[in-house]
Amino acid sequence: MKPSNTLTFASALAVWVALFTVSLQPNAIASGGEHGKGKVTFTRDIAPILNANCVSCHRQGEIAPFSLGRYADVRKRAKQVLEVTESRFMPPWHAESNGEFVDEHRLSPDQISTIKTWVSLGTPEGSRTDMPAPPVFPKDWSLGKPDMVVEASAPYTMAAEGGDVYRCFVLPTSLPEDRYVAAIEVHPGNNRIVHHVIAYLDSRGQARKLEQKMSDGQPGYVAHGGLGIMPTGALGGWAPGNLPHLLPDGVGSELEKGVDIVLQIHYHASGKQEKDQTKLGIYFTKTAVDKRLRILPVFAPLNIPAGASNYTTSGISILPFGNDVSILEVMPHMHLLGKEMTVSAELPDKSVKRLVHVPEWDFNWQMNYMYKQPVKLPISSRVTLTARYDNSAANPHNPNSPPKPVYWGEQTTDEMCIAFLWYTVDSEHLTQGKPVKDILDLLGGLGRGGGGTGGLRKLRQNAGPSSGS
């Protein structure tokens, strides 16, 4: 997937430690730049690090502003590379982790030490025979050619000025039979205006009726405050920094015969008239599905006073899990004032298991954190979240100057506090004719990934007025 080009690369953080501390680290590079096989060079030591962790974005045609695939490209930015890797500003990975997540782009202390030594030696190139072959990336879809691609019937035109727009596009699947989905991949049609995308499901034809009522001559419809319908499920979504993943074999997200996909796209004006025709690639499962993927959204209320630099809120899942479950992935979501979020599981014995902690939230890199091994939670567990926000004038990302009270809302200048969790029910075995109805299925589609529009509506009513609504 190609994440949005709306990313803004802030200035790198200060270097954490002085060069002499390298010698104190285990397995650190010896003085003089020796690295087992001799002095550190670009071709033998640096290029493999960059190829594995940086070049997927830092190459021609991708979101990063410059390439890091060639020696000449890296040499002229060597000090910048050192600064942003030492500060862990790059590669972008914002969760505290110890290897438990898939695609954990996080440099080891040894790798950072290698970069530091290479810079201190004057960035030697080394023998070109040591240069590894460049990595091969898909030319279009990162997961390969999708089994199905859907998009709006025509491009949508966004006005140059005005508030954010939530436009819903009804995309018929025309499926002749039920299918299961292993992954979706979103391709924003215009990175300058697409903020995020959510793919809902509608098996009742409700969204088609709303689209038919629109009279502005554009595809899709607008429903202030949400979708305007109660979705019958959801496939997932996309935000900047979010990468697609294939589900494990035997797990799939249900896609019913003839269902419509309702693609809700959040647009923000760029200052000039823009067009967008975002595409959704769908990958069907290739093996028999034994467990259905379900989505649990967890919300927290918001009423952030103007000037508050450390506003804290917390929330808990509406109901406990009705079965033993396995958590496959989790995605925190906040807007520009977000500072930190922790998502945890409260177990029946009142002990707490942390699921993910993002200590330094970055609105421009919103990731799905997929576990290498699913996290097991026993029946009656509940999910909690705690988040902090900075609504002070000192926050460089604050969209309001001077700061003003901020509430729940859909504008980028409003705020949100959600954690999405993707899970399966351990006792479900579809291949043995043993489906299981989870208690969350009773909450109007939440268990099947309804997205929690009812919960969002309730939060907005309870939290106070929303700016821009």
N, C-alpha and C positions, 0 to 999 in steps of 0.2 A: 504494500500500500504506500501511496505517496502522501505523507502528512502535509498539512497546510503550510503554504509559504508565508502565512501571516505571522510566523514566529518572529519575535524580536530578540536578538542576541544582546543581552546586557553586557556591560563591561565585566571582565573576569574578576573574580575575587582575589584578594591578596594571597601571596604564597604562604602556606601554612608554616613551614619550618625552614630554617637555614640549611644550606647544602651540607654542613658538617654532620647533621643528624642522620644522613644516609648511612654513615659508617656504624651507627648504633643499631640498625635494623637487621633482623635475621636475614641471612642470605644476601645481604646488600653487596653492591659492587665494590670491589676493593679500590683503595686509593690508586690514582693513576689511570682509572678508567678501564681496568682489566675486567673482563666478563667471561671468565672460563676459557673461551676460545681466543682471547685477545682483546684489543680495544673495541669499545662499543662503536658500531657503525650503523649507518642508516639501512643499508641493504640487508644486513644479517639480523639486526636487532630491533630497529625502529619500525621498518616497513611491516613486519608481521603483526606488531601491536596495532598499528593504524588500520591495517586491512581487516583485522578481526573486530575492531571496535568503533571505527570512525568513518571508514570509506563508504559505508552503505548510504550515508547522508552527504558526506564531503566528496562528491563527484559531480561531474557535469550533468546538468538537468535535474538535480535533486535540490532539497530544501536548503542545504547549507550554502553560505555565500561564497565559498571557495573550495577548491579541490585539495585533497591530501594524498593523492595517489602517486605523485612523482617526487623525486628528491628535490628538484628545484622549487616545487610548490611548498614543501615542508620547511626547507632550509630558511626561506625568507620570513617564515612565521614561527620559527623555532621557539623563540621566547614566549610568544603568545600561547603556543601549544603547551609549553611547560607550565605556564601560569594557570591555565584553565584546567589542566589535568591534576596538578597539585591541589588546587582548591576544590576539585571534584565538581566544578561547574560543567565540565565535559569529561567523558560522554554523559549525556543527560540521564540520570537515574536517581530518583528522588526518594525512594523507599529505603529504610534501614533494612539490610538483608545480609544473609550469610550463605548465598548460593541456593536458596530454596525456590527461587523464581526462574521461569523460563526466560531466555534472552536477557539475562542480567548483564547489561553493558556497564561493567564497573571494573576499573583497572585495579590490579593488585598493587600492594606497596612495592614489590619488586619491579613491576612494569613502570611505575612512576619513577622509581630510582634510576631505571635504565634511561628513561627520557632525560632526566636531570643530568646524568653523567654525560650523555651524548651532547647536550647543549654546552656543558662546561668544557668539553674537549674541542669545541669549535665546529660542531656538526659535521664530522667526517662522513663522506659518502660510503666508502668501502668498495669492495670488489663488486662489479656489476654482475658477476656470475653468481653472487649470493642473493641477488634480488629475487624474491618469490614471485610467482605468477600472480597477476592481479586477480582478485576475486571476481567471479561471474555472478551477475545479478539478473533477475528477470527483466525483460525490456519494458513490460507493461504492468501486468498484475503480479504482485509479489508472491502470491501463492500459486502462480501458474494460471492458465486459462480457466475461467469459471465455467461451471456447467450451465449457468443462466446469468444473463445480464439484463437488468431492468433500469429504465430511466423515464423521466417525464416525457410526454408526447411532444413537447417543444421547450425551448429555453425559457427560463423565467427572467424578466427584466427587473432589476433592482434600481430604485430611484437613487439619485446622487446624494440626497440629503434626507434627514428624517430619522426616526427611531429605529431600533432593531425590528426585524420582521421574522415571525415564525410562520413559514409557509408549509402546508401539508400537501404532498403529491400522492395521488392514488395510482398505484402501479399494479395492474392485474397480472397475476402469475399464469392464469389459464392452465393450471396443473390438472391433468386428467386423473390423478390419484394422489393419495397422501405421500409425502416425502419427508425425509429427515435431513437437516442441514448440519454440515460439519464446520462451516465457517462462512462468514461474509467479509467482503472487502469493499470499502467505500472509496470511490474516486471523486473527490470534490471537483466540480467543473470549473470553479473559479476560486482559487485560494485567497483572493483579496477580500472576499465577502462571506465565504462559508465559515461559520464559527463552529458549529457542531451538527451532527446528524444522528437521528434515532429512527430505526426501522421497526415500526409497529405492525401488527397483523389485524385484519378486519375480515371476519368470515361471514358477516351479516349484511354487507353492502351499505353500511351506514355512511361511510366516508364518501362513497360515490354520490350519494344524495346531496351531501354538503357541497361537493365540487360542482354539481350541476346547478346549484343555486348561485354560484359566483357569477358576477356580471362584469368583471374588469377585463375580460378578454385574455387572461393569462391562465396557464395551467395551474392546477392545484386550488387550494382554498385557504382561508385564514379563519382560525377559531381562537379568539382571544381567551387566554387562560389555559390553553392546552390543545388537545386534539379535537374537541367538540364531540367526541364519541367515547364509549367505553371499549377500548381495544380488547380483542380476544387473545392476544399474545404479543410477543415481541421477539425480534431476532438479535437485537443488540444495537450498537451505535459506533460512532467515531467522534473523536475530538483531537485537537493537535497533539502529536506525540503518540497517539494510540496505534498499535501495530496489530495486524490480524494474526490469529493462531488457529490451527486446525484442532478440533476437539479430539480427545483420545478415541481410539477404536471402540465401538460399542456404545458410544454416547452421541446423541443427536438432538437438535432442536426441532420440534414438530412444525411442519408446514402442511396445512390441510389442503385437500383437493379444492381448487378454484378460489383459494383465499386471495384477498388483495393485500399488498404491502402498502402501508401508509408511511411514506418517507417524510418525516418532519425535519425540516432544515431551518436552522437558526442563521439568519443573515444579519450582517451589520454593514451600514453604508460606508463606502470608501471615499466619498467626496466627488465621485463622478458616476454616471450611469453605467451599470455593469450587467452582464448576462451570465447565467449559470444553468448548466444541465448536468447535475451530479448523477453518477452511475453507481449502481449497487451490483456487485458481483456475488453470486451465490454458489457455494460448493456443497454438493450433496454427499452424504455419507457413502462410503464404498463397501462397508461391511454391515452385517446385521446389527440393528440397534437394540441393546438390552436395557438402556436407561435413558429416560428423557431429561434434557437439560431444563432447569427451572431458574427463574431469576427472583431474587429477593431484594427490593429496595428498602433501605433504612434511612429515615429522615430525622432531622433535628430542627427545632424552631429557631427563628432568627429575629432579633430586634436590636440592631447594632447602633449604639449611641454615637453621635458625631464626636470625633476626637478620641474614642476608645482605642487604645493601642494593643490591648490584650483581651478582647471580648471572647468569652468561652461559652460554648453551648454543647449540649449532649442529647442523644436520642437513643431509643431502643426499639427493636423490632416489635410490631404490633402484637404478634403472637409468637410463642415458642415453636420450634420445629416439632412436628407431630411424629417424626420418625428419626432414626439414626440417619445422618446425611453426610455427604462428602462435598466439601467446598473446593471447586476447581479454580476459581479466580475471583478477584475483587477489584473494584474500581471506585476510588474516591472522586468526588466532584464538588468543587467550589468555584467561585469567580475571582475577581481581581483582589479582593481584600483578604482572601484566605492565607493563613500562615502555616497551619499544621493540622493534620488529622490522624487520629488513631482509631482503627476499627478492630474490635475484639469480640470474642465469644464468651458469654457468661454461662458456665456449665451448671448442670443441676446441683452440684455440690457447692455452688457459689464461687468456685475458683474461676480464674479468668485466663483465657488463652488469646494472646495477641495474634491477629490475622495480618495486619499491615500497619505500619507507622510511616507517615510521610512528614518528616520534621521540618522541611522547607518546601512548602507548596509552590509550584510554578504553574500558573494558569496556562502557559503556552506548551506545557508538556503534561498532558493528562493521560495516564497510562492504565491499561488493564494489567494487573499483576496476576499472572497465571502460575500456579504452583507446579513444580516438577512432580510432586506427589500430592494428591488431594489431601486436604486437612479433614480429619474425621471429627464429627461432633455428635454426641449422643442425643437421643430424644429429650425434649424439653429444654434444650439449649436455646439461648436468645442471643441476638447480635446487638452490640452497642457501638456507638461512635461518639467521639469527643473531638471537637474542632475549635481552633482559635482563629481570630480575625484581627486585622490591624486597620482601623478606620481613622487613623491619625494623619495629620498633615505630613508627618515624616515618612509615610509609606509612599515610595515613588510610583507605585501602581494604582494609587487611589485616584479614581476617575473624577472625583469631586473636589474642587478647590474654591472655597474652604470646605472641609468635610461636612457632610450632613447625615442625618439618620438613614440607615439602610435596612431594608426588609427583604423578605422572600419575594422573588419576582423573576421574570423571564428575560429582562433586559440585561445586557452585559454589565451595566452600571448597578443593577440590583445584585442580590446574592442568592446562593443556594448552598445547601448542606445535605448531601446525599452520599450514601455508599451503596453500590450495586454488588450483589454477590450471586455468582452462578454456581448452582449446586445440583447434585443428583441424590435420589433416595436409595439408600443401601439395599433395602429389601425388594426393590422393584427389579423384576426380571422379565422383560417383554418377550424374550426368546423362549421363555418357559410358560408364557401365558399368564404372567403374574404382574399386571399393572398395579400401581399403588397410588391412591389419591392422597396427596399431602394436604395438611390442614390449611396451608397457604392458598391452595386452589379455591378455597371457599371465599377468598377476599376479592372477588371481582376481577380475576385474571392475574393477580400478583404472582401466584405460583408458577404460571406459564409465561410470566414476563410481561405483565400488563403495563409496567412502567410506573405504576403508582400515581396516576393522574388524580384519582380521588384523594389520596393522601396529600398531594401537593396542594390541591384546592383547599383542603381543610387547614393546612398549615398557613396558607396565605390569609384565610379568614381569621385565624387565631392570633397571628403574629402582628397584625396591624396593616395599615395601608402600604401598598407597594409603589415605590417611585416609578413613574412612567407607565403605570397601569390605569 
